Amino acid sequence: MQNLEPLSSEILAAIDAAETLEALDNVRIEALGKKGRVSLMMRDLGGMEPEARKQAGQDLNVLKDTIAHAIETRQTILADAALAEKLSAQRVDVSLPSRPHSDASLHPLSRTIEEVVAIFAEMGFTVAEGPDIESDYYNFTALNIPEEHPARQEHDTFYLPPDADGKRKVLRTHTSPVQVRTMETSEPPIRIIVPGRTYRSDHDATHSPMFHQCEGLVIGDGIHMGHLKGCLIDFCRAFFGVDDLPVRFRPSYFPFTEPSAEVDIGCTRDGGGLKIGAGDDWLEILGSGMVNPRVLENCGYDPDKYQGFAFGMGIERIAMLKYGIPDLRTFYDSDLRWMRHYGFLPFDAPSIHAGLVGGSV
């Protein structure tokens, strides 16, 4: 009882030397268990004189606390080491192995967008972009779409919750708002195409809640319907690869163009299949028209000085027609088997600088 230093040093050394949790627990039992060395010394305090018992009790309590703290510290170290060893031994690599280049493929939508961009780039068009979340003004009002138009209804359009002013943003239903934004910030002449995502409340074999459009806009002095027809005829023949592809313009109506026309291409459906460029049947692929004077005025242009034409097409639709894809929904299924069937080599894609025939690596 008079000198506890040797006992303290011996027990602390044993604690530091313990290599496993089991060995550490044995040291604890030998020191602090019911029959441990410190516990037995605590029992002997009852036979001592009061003054001596008081001092000895204080010393033993200090020793007991020191040992308990050392055991707890060592236990934490050993437990962390055991966990690390277990994790290392039981580690599972959940990452996917790298794919060989032969398995890589370009999505048909990406390929189609690059084709469209490359064709119009050769005609002098540049690519313009805009936000997917639009205001009611840019998506509808500035484009001369009336308040009662079905496109403004809840069942056709995705609206966001009202802001502090009570106004609601909308997921753009077409890429036409980019035309308005471009005219507000640019002076004629303008020649742009606008590929991008659009959103509508449709979902079936030929419609998707999210899809892609590409619209075009040409504004200048003396632009007329002949320019529109020549531009779109050249595009259709270049995209489908048919030099003498029949193209017709059928009168239609769009709020933002006047006059307006649907564009049809010649095809045949003999035998249950579709063949583009032959036969006496017709297939609608895009809409077009001369920019409505009201739209020009909304954008700050003088309709007596400037005219222009606009057009728009669904990227999925023209891709389905060109590559024989029967169901629109499969574009978004992320099915690698579908990609292997319809995908394209990523190193041989059309581009603005290379044109429709991409380079190879």
C-alpha positions, 0 to 999 in steps of 0.5 A, a space after each residue: 500500500 505504501 508504494 503503488 508505482 511498481 504495480 501501476 507501471 506493470 499493469 500499464 505496460 501490460 495494457 500497452 502490450 496487449 495486441 488483441 481485444 481478448 488479451 486486453 480484457 485478460 489484463 483488465 480482469 487480472 487488475 480490476 476483476 473480482 479477484 484482480 490485484 487492485 480489487 483485492 487491495 481494495 478489500 484489505 482497506 477494512 483492516 487498516 487504521 482510519 487515517 491510513 485507510 483514507 490515504 490508501 483508499 485515495 491512492 487505490 482509486 487514483 490507480 483504479 481510474 488510471 488503469 480504467 482510462 488506459 484500458 479504454 484508450 487501448 480498447 478504442 485503438 484495438 477496435 479501430 484496427 480490428 475494424 480496418 482489418 475486417 473491412 480490408 479482408 471483406 472489401 468488395 469492388 462495386 465499380 464496373 470494369 472499363 468497357 473496351 472501345 468496341 462496346 462504346 456507342 453514340 446514342 441515336 439522339 446525339 447522332 441525329 442532333 449532330 447531323 442536323 447541326 452539321 447540315 445547317 452549319 453548312 448553310 451558315 446557321 449558328 447554334 443558340 441555346 436557352 434555359 429549360 425553365 421559362 417564363 410564361 411571356 417567353 414560352 407563350 405570350 411573346 410568340 403570339 400564343 393566345 390565353 385560351 390556347 390548349 398548350 397553356 392548360 395544366 393537362 398539357 404543360 408542366 408548371 412550377 409552383 408560383 413565385 412571390 409575385 404569384 407568377 409560375 414558371 414553365 418547363 418550356 414546351 418548345 425551343 421557340 423561346 430561344 428565338 425570342 431571346 435571340 431577337 431581343 439581344 441581336 440585330 438582323 441578319 439572324 440565322 440560328 438553329 436551336 436544338 434542345 430539350 422540351 417538356 409536355 404531358 404526353 407519354 405513349 409510343 410516339 410521345 414522351 414527357 421529355 423530348 428534343 426539338 430543333 428549331 430554326 430562325 432566319 431574320 433579314 431584309 427581303 427574306 421570303 417564302 422561297 428562301 424557306 422552301 429552298 432551305 428546308 428542301 435542301 435539309 430534308 434531302 441531305 438528312 435522309 440522303 435522297 437527292 431527289 426526295 419529294 418535298 411538299 409544303 401544306 398550308 397550316 396554322 401556327 400562332 407564331 408564323 403567318 403564313 404557316 406550312 407543314 412540310 411533308 416528304 414522299 414515302 411508300 408504305 407498301 408491304 407494311 414497311 416505310 420507305 422514304 423517297 419513293 412512292 406516292 404517299 406523304 409523311 409530315 416531318 416538321 412545321 414552318 412558316 414566315 415569322 408572324 409580324 406580331 412576334 417581330 413587334 414583340 421583339 422590337 423589330 419593324 415588320 415593315 423592314 424585316 421579315 423572316 422564317 422559322 421552322 421546328 422538328 422533333 429530333 426523336 421523330 426524324 431519328 425514328 424515321 431515318 433509322 427505323 426505330 419503332 417506339 419513342 420510349 426506348 430512347 430513354 430505357 437505358 438498355 445497352 442491348 438497344 444501344 448496341 443495335 441502334 448506336 453509332 461509333 463515337 469516333 465517326 460522328 458528324 460535326 460542324 467542322 467535319 460535316 456529315 461524314 465524320 472522321 475516323 480514329 
